[in-house]
Every structure is written in structure tokens, then in C-alpha cells.
């Protein structure tokens, strides 16, 4: 089939192409959300929460944020400790921008440097400009303990409180634009935006999918105040319990036999959750989530019992219990 355009039609096409090219980045990002989708309601303020400890050396913190679904509205996606695609990469969080009466989402990415993330103060070293959570050195990530909560026994750590001293205003705005943060990219952030980038890892995608099916994360249900903004889901719960096990081994509260038994149970729960997710498109059904949570509750009580009985690594047959009290927290 052959088409022909007259001069006027060609001119109109040219104007449309020019308009798209000149369209602000936030507007182009909005178009990517979905054809015809126009979000005219602002995302809720960022909730205040405590960061769970890093479960494994080499993992980086990706802060929580408000996602959006056309049928469910805004929903909270808790922060998570994630392994980067490969060593040397840092996470630039995504952010909402407000332009021309429309809120549009700018997707986050992995890259050699942290770029512009809307000036949003996500906390934990992401103060709105730059990044203070740690640094890569010789292929190993070193954690700034003034910004990030790391587990016991981490080797590459240091403390730099400069970002705390230099942060004079703390707000919980969740978007850039009128009514929120007013920020533009610095020269360094613009340079980082032009580097090679990597998208979200499968674990990040899975975390977003899990958050989306949990109604307690919906702003329409929690009114902008999630019950567990720190991420008390299956993965976060398992991370916490693993840290309790590590602390028990380090303090001597857990004997080798107790540790082996607990770790075997933890592995079983982890494998079950993984199999369930694989069978259901990357997420747990409400029934599966309830079952996994029930098993985690049982395991939490077992950890507490083993850490507070009279058996220790030094006295496997019983004796005075040493080390710090765990308190059964989970």
C-alpha cells in the first residue's frame, strides 16, 4: 500500500515529532506508564522507618518508594537489600516528578555512579543529592555504618557522619515539583545519567510484584501510612531471623547442633517460598504467604528457645548462658 502526504500534513508530522522531542523528561516517563494514563493525584509522603540490618556482605540498600498501579493506585514498595548486577555498581533510586499537572515516574537504575533521583530524601545515605551509604574499593563494598545498618561480623566498614552534619533540612516529600522538592541535576549527576545503566534485578522485580499483591501496602487501605514500611514480608523476615542466628553463633548462645537444626529449617522454608513463587509468576498467593509466615513464627520461637536455654557453645550439655539476650525479636 502506498501513502502520500501533502506539504501541510508533513508540517503537522514535523510539529508532532518536535513536540515529543521537546517534551520534558517527566512527561515522557509518564507516557511510558501506559497509554492514556494521567496521574493527577500526588503520591503520599514517604513513611519514617528503621532500616533492617544487611544480611550479607556485598548487598546494597535500595530504598522504599511509592509505586502505582492503574487499578489499585499508589502502593508502598518496601526497601530491600539487593545484590547488584555486578561489583562496582551503585543504585540510583527512581522518583516521581510533577510537571504540567501530571505526576510521572522516573525509573531507577544501576550504574558506576549515583545520578539524579529528584532531590528526594529517601534516608539511609540517599539524602537527595549524592550517596553516603558506602563505597567500592578493590571490588569489595565498604559500608558507612553512620548511614547503613550492617550485620555482625562485617569487615569492610567505616564511619563518615559528614552527610548528617551537612543535612540541615529533613522532609518527607515523595516527588519533585510544585508542592514537593524543587531540585535540578548537578553537573556530576548529569554525567552519571549518561553512563551505562542496568535495570532492576530479578529480586527487585520480584519484591515489587510481591508488594503489589499485598493490600496492606495500598495507600487506599493504609491512607499513606504502611503498617510495615521497613518490609516485614517473607524475605525481610527471613533476613532478620538469619541475623539472629548469626548473633547467636557469634555470642556462643547457639551450639553447633542447635545451629545446624535451625539452619536446616530455615533452608526448608526458603526453598518452599522459592518454589511457590516460581509456580505463581514470581509471587506468593495469600494462602502461601500465610503458611510461610506460620512456619517463620514457629522458627522464630525455636531460635528464642535455643538461645535462652542452658546450652551454649562452650557448655553444650548445659550451664550458665552467655552472650546478649535476644528477646525473641523477629
N, C-alpha and C positions, 0 to 999 in steps of 0.2 A: 504494500500500500504506500502511496506517495503523498506526502504532505507539502503544502506550500504556505508560507507566511508572508503577509504584506508588510510594508515598512512600519505601519502603526503597531501591528502585532509583535514584530521584532523588538520594537521600542519598549513595549509593555513587558516582554520577557526579560529584556535587559534591566528594566527597573526592578523587577521582582528578584532577579539574581543579586543585584546590587543591594537590595534591602536585606536579603538573607545574610550576605557577607558583612554588612554593616551592623547587623543585629547584635546587641550586647551578648556577651558570653552567657549570662544568666538566662536570657530569653531562649538562646539556642539549646541550653541544657533543659529548659522547661519543655520545649518541643519534644525532646527525647523521652520525656516521661510517658508520653502517649498522645496520639493524635486527638486533638480536641480537648485535652486535659488542661484546665486552667485552675491552679490552686490559688485561691484568693484569701484563704484563712491562714494566719501565721502559725508556725509550729510553736508548741508550748515552750516555756523556759526550760533550760537544762536543769535536771534534778541534782541535788547535792548527795554524794555517796562516798563511801570509802572504797579504795582500790583493793581487790583481793590480792594476796601475795603471788608473785610469779612462780609457777610450778616447776619450771625447767629453765636452766641457763640457756640463753640463745633466743628465748621468746621475747617479743616486743609487745608493748601495750598499745591496743587500738581503742581509743575512747568511745564511749557510748554516744548515740545520736538518735534523732527522731527520723524514722523512715516514713514513707507514705504509700498507701495502697488505695487505688480508686474506689474500692468497695468498702474499705474499713477506716479510711482517714489516716491520721498520724498514729504511729505506734513506736514504742521505745525499743531500741536495739541496744542491749547492754554492751559495755566494753568487754574486751576479751584479750587474753594473752595469746599471741599467734606467732608461729614460726614464719619468718619472711621467706619469699620465694628462693632467695639465696643470700649468703652473708654479704654484708656491706650495704644492704638496702634499709631505708627508713620509711615510715608510714606518714603520708600527708593526709590528714582526715578530710572527709568531704564536708560540705557546708551548704546551707540554704542561703540564697540571695533574693532580695526583693527589688524588682525593677518594673516600672510601668504597671503597678497594681497586681503583679503576679509573682508568686514565690516559686523559684526554680532550684533544683538540686544540682550541685557540682560534685561529681563522684570523686572519692578518694583514690589514692594510688600509691604504689611502692616506687621508690627511686633513690638515687645516691644521696640526695639532699631533701630536706623538708621544704616544700613550696608554700604557696599561699593557701590558707584554709579559712579565708573570710574574716580574719581577725577574731574568730570565736575562741573564747577562753574555755577550752574543754577540761582544763585542770590536768594534774599529773604531768607537768612539764610542757603541755601544749597550752601556752599562755595567751595565744592569739597571734603572736609573732615569734617565729623560731621554734626551737625544740630543746628541752633540757632534761629529757629522760635518760640520756646516756650517749655513748659514742662507740664507734667501731675502731678497734686497734688490732692490727695484725690478724684480721679475720675473726676476732673474738669480740663480742659485745660487752662493754663495761657499763654497769648500771650506776646511775646517780641516785643514791639512796635518799637524797633530800626530796626527790620527785617521785620515785617509784618504790613500791613495797616488794622487796625480793624475799625469797625463801631463805631458810637457814643453810649455811654452808656455801653460799655463792662466793666465788673467788674474785671475779672482776668487778669490784665495786669501788666507788669513791663518793665523796660528798661535796656538792657545789650548791650553795644556797643563794647564789647571785640572782637567780631569777625571782626568788622570793623577795629579796631586798628591792629589786627593781620593779616589782609589780605593785603599783600604788592603788589601782582601781580593780576591784573584783566584781564582775557582773555575771549574770547567767543568761545573757542573750543567746538565742539559738539561731539567729540569722543576721545577715549583713544587709543593711539598707535602712530606709526610713523606719524609725521605731525600734531599731536594733543597733548593731555595731556599725560604725562608719569607718571602714578601713579599705585601703588600696594596697596592691602588692609593692613590696620593696624591690630594689634592684636585684638583690640576691634571690628573692622569691620568684621574680620573673625569670631569672636564669634557670632556677630549678624546674620551673614549669616547662622548659624547652628540652629537658634531659630525657633520656629513655625511661619510660614508665612501665610498670607491671600492674595488672588489675588485681582485684581481690583474690585471695587464695581460696581453695575449696572449703577450708574450715571457716573462713569469713562468710562465704556464701551460705554455708550450712547454718551458721549462727543467725544470719538474717532471716532465713526461712523458718527456723525454729521460733524466733521472736514473733514472726508474723502470724503464726497459728496459735499463739498464746494470748487469749483475750485479755488477760490481766495487763498486757503491755499496751493495749489500745487507749489512746487519750480519751476516747468517748466513754471508756469504762473507768479509768483511773483519774480522769479530769486533770491530766498533766502531771500527776504525781504517782509514778510507778511504785508498787509495793516493794519491789526488789530491784532498784535501778542498777545495783552492782552486779546483777546477773546471777541470781540464785537458781539457775537452771541445772540440768543434769551435768553438763560439762563443768560449770563453775563449782558445783557441789563436789564433784569428784576431785577437782584440783585442791579444794580445801581439805578434803579428807586425806589426800596424799601428803599434803604438808603436815598434817597432824601425825601421820605415820613417820615421816622423816624426823620430826621433832622428837617423837618417842624413841626412835632408834638412837638419835644423837644424844639424848639425855640418859639413855640406859633404861628407860621405863618399859620398853618392849624387849622381850627376849627374842633370840633368833627364831624360836619355834612360833611365838605369837606373831612375829612379823611375817613369817612365811605363810601362816594361815590367813592373815588379813590380806596380804598381797594377792593370794590366790583368789579370794572372794572379790577383791577389787577388779582383778583382771576379768573374772567371770561377768561382773556387772558391765564393765566397759565393752566386752565383746558382744553381750546381749544388746546393749544400746546401739552399737555399730551395726549389727545385723538388722535390727528393727528399722534403722534409718535407711539402710540400703534397700530394704523391701518396700519402703514408703516414700520414695522420691527425695530422700535426704532429711526427713524429719520424723519425729515420733508422734503417733496418734495420742489423743488424750488418755486412752486406756494404757498404752505402753508407757507413757510418761508417769502415770500413777504407779504402775508396777515397779518401774526402775526407782522411783522415789521411795517406795516402800522398802525395797532392798537396801537402798542407801541409808535409810533410817535405822534399819537393823544393824548394818555395818558400823554406823556411827556409834551406836550403843556398845557394840563389841569392842571398838577401839577404846572407848572410855573405860570399859571394864578392865581390859588388858593393861591399860596404862596406870590404873589405880588399884590393882590387886597387889599382893605382896611379892610378886615375882619381878625380878629385874635382870638385866643382862649380867650384872655382877653376882646376883643371887638368884639363879634360875629356879631354885627349889623353894624360894620364899625368903623374906627378910624385910628390913626397912626399905621403904620405897624411896628412891632418889629422884632428882630432877625436878622440873617445874610441873605444876599441876596443869592439866589440860582443860578441865572444867566441862568436858563433853560438848564443846562448841563445834558447830558444823555449818 
